[in-house]
Amino acid sequence: MSSHIQIDTIHNISKDIRIKLLHMIYNAKSGHTGGSLSCVDILATLYFRILRYDSAHPDDPNRDRFILSKGHSVEAYYATLAEAGFLSDEELHSYGVFNTRLFGHPTIKIPGIEAASGALGHGLSIGLGMAIAAMRDNRESRVYVLMGDGEQAEGSIWEAAMAASHYHVSNLVAIIDNNKLQISGNVDDVMRISCLKKRWSAFGWNVIEVDGNNIQELIKTFEELQRNQEEPTLIIAHTIKGKGVSFMENNPAWHHKVPTEEELKTAISELESV
């Protein structure tokens, strides 16, 4: 990672990640399209501007940690790791193939992946443990955990939130990919979460709301946290499900839908024209 990577470059990386993940899902005939597209700008900003890591030495004890708690959006994660040098583009073609390392949810068999995830609600607890360990070892490592908005209905998240505040775990940053849709429709219709800011604030967290598809705004938010942070931080990242492809945007049908060949061509054309 280089903090000198410019915004325009990160925009182009985000576009490449979106194109790669769509090809992965199309080839595998399986995947989580909408939620992967919504979180790409968050992943690109973290991996190409914020996180401290060395893809040649993925076990460096002083590295920052990232956990994709919403593990079903793994296609975006794998494509990001390929852009960052942890995987080859060639291996991305094996996604979903028999005996591949690239499963439908993150696995620690892949360099750079810190924890297996997919059972929603567990990522924050794992990240909390890593953050506390870094504090006790006097390391400057930070831990970033990306969750889904529908995932906020899981009780284990709130247990971790309470503990993080109690122990003043200031090197922990949680992010909610708040695209407001889940597989069964609007998140608030399934379990109302529109009062997220009040809830997390009541648990003692520093809460910030941001446009999760605006890379410039994301960079500003993350970099300010690195300079001034005394408690755990929760970033509510307002995103668009299916971001970047007009007929997928804000359409819950694309939560777990695979594009046809024609739809793939149209989607790639839209992304390349931006």
C-alpha positions in Angstrom: 0.0 0.0 0.0 1.1 3.5 -0.7 -0.4 6.6 0.8 0.7 8.5 -2.3 -1.7 6.7 -4.6 -3.9 9.5 -6.1 -7.7 9.5 -6.1 -8.0 9.1 -9.9 -5.9 6.0 -9.7 -8.1 4.6 -7.0 -11.1 5.3 -9.1 -9.6 3.3 -11.9 -8.8 0.5 -9.5 -12.4 0.4 -8.3 -13.5 0.1 -11.9 -11.1 -2.7 -12.6 -12.3 -4.5 -9.4 -15.9 -4.2 -10.5 -15.2 -5.6 -13.9 -13.2 -8.5 -12.4 -15.8 -9.5 -9.9 -18.6 -9.5 -12.5 -16.5 -11.8 -14.7 -15.9 -14.1 -11.7 -19.6 -14.3 -10.9 -20.6 -14.9 -14.5 -18.0 -17.6 -15.0 -18.8 -19.4 -11.7 -22.6 -19.0 -12.3 -22.8 -18.0 -8.6 -22.1 -15.1 -6.4 -23.4 -12.0 -4.6 -23.4 -9.3 -7.2 -25.2 -6.3 -5.6 -23.4 -6.3 -2.3 -20.0 -6.9 -3.9 -20.5 -3.9 -6.2 -21.6 -1.6 -3.3 -18.5 -2.1 -1.2 -15.8 -1.8 -3.9 -15.0 1.8 -3.2 -14.5 1.1 0.5 -12.2 -1.8 -0.3 -10.2 0.1 -2.9 -9.8 3.1 -0.5 -8.6 0.9 2.3 -6.2 -1.2 0.3 -4.7 1.5 -1.8 -4.6 4.5 0.5 -5.1 3.5 4.2 -4.0 0.0 5.2 -0.4 -0.8 6.1 0.6 -4.1 4.5 3.2 -5.8 2.3 1.7 -8.4 0.0 5.1 -10.0 -0.2 5.1 -10.5 3.6 1.5 -11.0 4.5 2.3 -12.2 8.0 4.2 -9.0 9.1 3.2 -8.6 12.8 3.0 -4.9 12.4 0.5 -4.9 9.5 -3.0 -3.5 9.7 -5.8 -6.1 9.7 -8.9 -6.1 7.6 -11.9 -8.5 8.1 -14.7 -8.8 5.7 -17.5 -9.7 8.1 -20.1 -9.6 5.3 -18.2 -12.6 3.8 -20.8 -13.3 1.1 -19.3 -10.3 -0.9 -16.1 -12.2 -1.3 -15.9 -11.6 -5.1 -15.1 -7.9 -4.4 -12.6 -9.0 -1.8 -10.8 -11.5 -4.0 -10.6 -9.0 -6.9 -9.2 -6.4 -4.5 -6.6 -8.8 -3.2 -5.6 -9.5 -6.7 -5.1 -5.8 -7.4 -3.1 -5.6 -4.3 -0.7 -8.4 -5.2 -1.9 -11.2 -2.9 -3.4 -13.2 -5.8 -2.9 -13.4 -9.5 -5.6 -12.4 -12.0 -5.2 -15.9 -13.4 -6.3 -17.5 -10.1 -9.4 -15.3 -10.1 -10.6 -17.4 -13.1 -10.7 -20.4 -10.8 -13.4 -18.9 -8.5 -16.1 -21.5 -7.9 -14.2 -24.3 -9.8 -13.7 -27.7 -8.2 -10.7 -27.8 -5.8 -10.1 -24.1 -6.1 -8.8 -22.0 -3.1 -11.3 -19.4 -4.0 -14.4 -20.4 -2.1 -17.7 -18.6 -1.9 -16.7 -17.0 1.4 -13.3 -15.8 2.6 -10.8 -18.4 3.7 -7.5 -18.1 5.5 -6.0 -20.4 2.8 -5.6 -17.1 0.8 -2.7 -14.9 1.7 -3.9 -11.6 3.2 -7.1 -12.9 4.5 -7.1 -12.6 8.3 -10.2 -14.7 9.2 -12.8 -17.0 7.6 -16.1 -15.3 7.5 -19.6 -15.7 6.1 -21.6 -16.6 9.2 -22.8 -13.1 9.8 -22.1 -11.3 13.0 -18.8 -12.8 13.9 -16.3 -10.4 12.2 -16.5 -7.6 14.7 -15.8 -10.0 17.6 -12.7 -11.4 15.8 -11.5 -7.9 14.9 -12.0 -6.8 18.5 -9.7 -9.6 19.7 -7.0 -8.7 17.2 -7.2 -5.0 18.1 -6.9 -5.7 21.9 -3.9 -8.0 21.2 -2.2 -5.2 19.2 -2.8 -2.7 22.0 -1.3 -5.1 24.6 1.7 -5.8 22.4 2.2 -2.0 22.0 1.9 -2.3 18.2 0.5 0.5 16.1 -1.6 -1.9 14.0 -5.2 -0.9 13.3 -8.1 -3.3 12.6 -10.8 -2.6 10.1 -14.0 -4.6 10.0 -16.5 -4.3 7.1 -20.0 -5.4 8.0 -23.3 -5.4 6.1 -26.4 -3.4 7.2 -28.6 -6.5 7.4 -25.9 -8.0 9.6 -26.7 -5.5 12.3 -29.6 -7.7 13.4 -27.0 -10.2 14.8 -26.7 -10.0 18.6 -23.0 -10.9 18.6 -22.3 -7.5 17.0 -23.7 -5.7 19.9 -21.8 -7.8 22.4 -18.6 -6.8 20.6 -19.6 -3.2 20.4 -20.2 -3.0 24.1 -16.8 -4.7 24.9 -14.9 -2.5 22.5 -16.2 0.7 24.2 -15.6 -0.7 27.7 -12.0 -1.5 26.9 -11.4 1.8 25.0 -10.2 -0.1 21.9 -9.2 3.0 19.9 -7.4 1.1 17.1 -10.7 -0.6 16.0 -12.6 0.8 13.1 -15.9 -0.8 12.1 -17.6 0.0 8.8 -21.2 -0.7 7.8 -21.9 -1.1 4.0 -25.3 0.6 4.3 -26.8 -0.1 1.0 -30.2 -0.6 2.6 -31.1 -3.8 0.8 -30.8 -7.5 1.6 -31.8 -10.7 -0.1 -35.4 -10.3 1.1 -35.9 -6.6 0.3 -35.5 -3.4 2.2 -33.4 -3.8 5.3 -35.7 -1.7 7.4 -38.7 -3.8 6.4 -36.9 -6.9 7.7 -35.4 -5.4 10.9 -35.4 -1.6 11.3 -31.9 -0.2 11.5 -32.5 3.4 10.5 -31.5 4.6 14.0 -28.0 3.1 13.7 -26.1 6.3 14.6 -28.0 6.7 17.9 -27.5 3.0 18.8 -23.8 2.9 18.2 -23.3 6.3 19.9 -25.2 4.9 22.9 -22.7 2.0 23.0 -19.9 4.6 23.3 -18.5 4.6 19.8 -17.4 7.5 17.7 -19.9 7.4 14.8 -19.3 9.0 11.4 -21.6 9.0 8.4 -20.1 9.1 4.9 -20.9 8.5 1.3 -19.4 5.1 0.9 -19.1 5.4 -2.9 -17.2 8.7 -2.8 -13.5 7.9 -2.6 -12.4 11.4 -1.8 -14.8 11.5 1.1 -13.7 8.1 2.3 -10.0 9.0 2.2 -10.7 12.2 4.2 -12.6 10.3 6.8 -10.1 7.4 7.3 -7.1 9.8 7.3 -8.6 12.0 9.9 -9.3 9.0 12.1 -5.6 8.1 12.0 -4.7 11.5 13.4 -7.4 11.8 16.1 -9.0 8.8 17.6 -9.6 8.0 21.3 -12.4 5.4 21.1 -13.6 2.7 18.7 -15.1 4.2 15.5 -18.1 3.2 13.5 -18.4 4.5 10.0 -21.8 4.3 8.4 -21.0 4.2 4.7 -24.1 5.0 2.7 -23.7 3.0 -0.5 -25.7 1.9 -3.6 -26.3 -1.8 -4.0 -25.2 -2.8 -7.4 -23.1 0.4 -7.7 -21.8 1.2 -11.2 -24.2 -0.8 -13.3 -27.5 1.0 -13.9 -29.9 -2.0 -14.1 -28.4 -3.5 -11.0 -28.4 -0.4 -8.8 -31.0 -0.4 -5.9 -32.5 -3.6 -7.2 -32.7 -6.4 -4.5 -33.1 -9.0 -7.2 -29.3 -8.6 -7.8 -28.4 -9.6 -4.3 -27.6 -13.2 -5.5 -28.3 -13.0 -9.3 -25.9 -14.0 -12.0 -25.8 -11.9 -15.2 -26.4 -13.4 -18.6 -23.8 -13.0 -21.3 -25.7 -10.0 -22.7 -26.1 -8.4 -19.3 -22.4 -8.9 -18.6 -21.5 -7.2 -21.8 -23.8 -4.3 -21.0 -22.5 -4.0 -17.5 -18.8 -4.0 -18.6 -19.6 -1.4 -21.3 -21.2 0.9 -18.7 -18.2 0.5 -16.3 -15.6 1.1 -19.1 -17.4 4.2 -20.3 -17.0 6.0 -17.0 
